[in-house]
Structures are given as structure tokens and as C-alpha cells.
Amino acid sequence: MNFEEMKAKIANGDGFIAALDQSGGSTPKALAGYGVAESEYSGEDEMFAKIHEMRCRIVESPVFTGEKVVGAILFEKTMDGCNPEGMPIPERLAGKGIVPFLKVDKGMHDTENGVQLMKDMPQLADQCARAKKLGVFGTKMRSVVHEANRQGIADAVRQQMDIGLEILSHGLVPILEPEVSLKADNRGTAEAHLLAAFQEELERVPEGQQVMLKLTIPSEPNLYLPLVHHPKVLRVVALSGGYGREEACRELAKNTGMIASFSRALLEELRAQMDDQKFDNALESAIDEIYAASTAG
């Protein structure tokens, strides 16, 4: 797939985006959920090797195809890695009809004004250049909203857009992800502030260009419909945010035009100890359920 084919797939394809981008801080928890204890690896290199094995197993599964999975978000080490046959992961995904994205953020600061802003990304230009060379279509970066602080939310959305515009200038499509915590005080008000902030910040996107948004499934169904239909938004995707898969899918299905970009809700029943048949069956069930929720609206 070339860039325009990838753009059309993301804009119009039926399906969802798999989030395979757990970073250093969340990797031990992801591995534990997968059935790999910390005693089974020593040091960061072995830890990342274990999570790479898990991701390769998912990517190589015959049920993981572009028929129902339109995209996949990768951790940087995964993007730079290869499948067991030595093919770069972005190339392997594209060959299966799945659009590759790269997680670019470097973590977050402590909470201030009710939000956690992203840390600086001094290597962003180099990351984007390398991603572009490897055939990656876009990027993703995350900050978190913990309370309905209008100024804090405006700051988070502005920071996302500032960096998103830089990413656009490198020829990639950014996914902006200011997650509203499911535990946020006055969550509904926080979501309303987020909507208003995005409606203002989207005016900064140059004509003819688009960004993507990754948002918490709103407490009021279809709250984000104005963003779904905004001409400067390529697609609005939903994070599972701590919901189990059944609840995440039920809530997502209430929202027209939003598709899933789930991580934990996708992986929750997969285990390293499964044989290939059981692994593929569990992954297929998850894909089918998330696909149905993503296409319900």
C-alpha cells in the first residue's frame, strides 16, 4: 500500500486499529497479562525481546488481517524489528492490508492543572524520518486528563496539536490522544471541555490536511460526532481506557463513526502458553467482537 491507499483504508475501511504499542513502563504488566512472569527475563533487552515475540505472534496469526484490522500502532522497537522471516514489521503489516502507525511520545509529566502533559520529544524529527522510510503512515502520542480543568484541558489539546502539526510537516498523519481518565472528576464536563478545545484547535490544521483523534469513549454517546464529521479529522478512534473488552465494545457501539483502537481489551485473553490453535481462536474472537462494535454505527 502506498500513502494514499493507506489514507483511504483508514478513512473508509471497516474495522479497527490494534494498539500494539506498550512502552517500557507498561511492558511488565502487559507481559504478566500474557502469562510471562518477570522471573522469565532479566533486564530491559530481554523484556523487550519477550514483548516482541508476543507482537510477532499476533502479527503473524492468520486471523490478524486487513479484513477486520485496518491499522496497528507500534512501539518504536517493534517498528525497528522484524518478523521471524526477517521482514520489517511495518512492511509485514502493509502486506496484510494493515496500516502501520508509530507511538512517538516519551511519557508524561506529573499532573498539573488536572492533566498530564507529554514530555519533550527531542528525537521526533529523526523518528518521523525513520518511520517514513519504513513505510509507516502515521504516529500516536498520549496525554491524560484527570479532572475537568478547562485551562489544563486546553493546554493538553494545544500541546497535542503543536506536535501534531510538526508531524504533519514530516509527511505523517498524527493520532492525537488526550485520554480522559474513566476515573476523572466530573468526567462529562471534562469531555465537553475537550470537545470545545478540539473544535478550536482544529482550525490550525492547514487546508487539505487532516489529523486523527484517539479519545476515551464518551460518557454521553455521540458527544464527539462533530469531530467525527469534521473535515480536518481523518478518523476518530476510541481507546478502551481500562474497560474490559465486553464493556468497551458495548460502550463503543453506542457511538456513530468511532472505531476501536484497543490494547488491553484486544489482548486480555491471549496467553503465551496457548498452542497456536487456541491462540488464534482467542485472537479471532477478540477481533470479531471489536470489529462488530466498530462497525455498529
Secondary structure, DSSP 8 states (H G I E B T S, - for coil): --HHHHHHHHHH-SSEEEEE---TTTHHHHHHHTT--GGG--HHHHHHHHHHHHHHHHHHSTT-STTTEEEEEE-HHHHH-B-TTS-BHHHHHHHTT-EEEEE----B---BTTEE-B---TTHHHHHHHHHHTT--EEEEEEEEEE--HHHHHHHHHHHHHHHHHHHHTT-EEEEEEEEEEEEETHHHHHHHHHHHHHHHGGGS-TT--EEEEEE--SSTTTTHHHHT-TTEEEEEEE-TT--HHHHHHHHTTSTT-EE--SHHHHTT--TTS-HHHHHHHHHHHHHHHHHHHT--
